[in-house]
Amino acid sequence: MSKFGELIDVEVPVLLDFYTEWNEQSTTMHAVLRDVAAALGDKAKVIKIDVDKNEELAEALRVKGLPTLIIYKDGEMKWRQSGEQDANTLIGIIQQYI
């Protein structure tokens, strides 16, 4: 969990994508997140977290639906939503925290 703290305690917004490879909505989001990361460059981070490999973290954050998207900035959760989002919507939301 200490690694997680280091991951989110940064000055740029961090978009976390909680997913699994067997969830169709999760895999659909991969291309969207690539576009978001490309559009924002070094102004934000996009990090994918496989729920199957990080069960303890997913449980601690009460991740139920997939995909679950969470934005952190300076170690604080700023936004959270479950379900698919399009790239433009996510870019707009993240830009509020840049």
N, C-alpha and C positions, 0 to 999 in steps of 0.2 A: 504493500500500500504506500510505502514511502516514495517509491518511484512514481506512483500516480500523483502524489503531491507535487513533485518536481515538474511533472508533465503539465499540470494545469496552473502552476503558480508563476506565470509569465505575463509580460506586459501586453502581448498580442493576444487577440481572441483565439481560443482553441475550440474547434468543432470536433466533438467526439461522435463517432458513428458506432453504435453497438449493433452488431450483426451476427448472423450465422450463415455458413455456406449453403445450408439446406433450406433457407427461407428465401422464397422467390423475391419478395419485396426488398429484402436486404441486398441481394445480388443485383437487382435493378438499380440500386442506389450507387453502386461502384462507379459507373460512368458519370453520374451526376456529380459525385464528390470529386472526381478527377477534374471536371470542368470548373468546379468551385475553387479547388486548389490552384489551378492554372490561372484563373481570373484574379485571385487575390495575391498570388505570389508570396512574398515574405511578410505581408501585412497581417497574415493569419496562418494558423496551422490547422490541417485537417488530419485527424488520426482515427484509424479504424481499429476497433477492439472486438475481437472474436469472443462472443459470449461463452462459447463452449470451452475456450482456453482460459477464460478469465471469469469463471463462475462466481468467485468470492467478491470481486469488484462489482459485477453486475448485480449481485444480491444486495450488496451494501448500498448501491445507488437505486435499488428497487426497480430495475429494468424488467418490465413485463412484456410489453409489445415490441415487435421488431419491424423495421429498424427503430431504434430510439436515438434521437439526435440531441446532444447537449452542448451548449456553448458555455465555456468558462473564460474568465479573464481575471487576472491577479488572484487566482485560487478560489474565486467565487462563481457559483453557478448563476448565469445571467438569463438563460433561455433553455427550454426543454420541450420536446415534442416527440411523440411516437408516430410512425407512419411515414410514407414517402413524401418527399418535398421536391420541387423542381429547383434547378440550379439558380435561376434568377431570384427566386424567393429567398433561398439560403444566403446568397451573396448580399442581398438587401438587408437581411437580418444581421449578418456578421458585420456589415459596414457601420451599423449603429454603434458598435463597440470598438471600432478602430480609433 
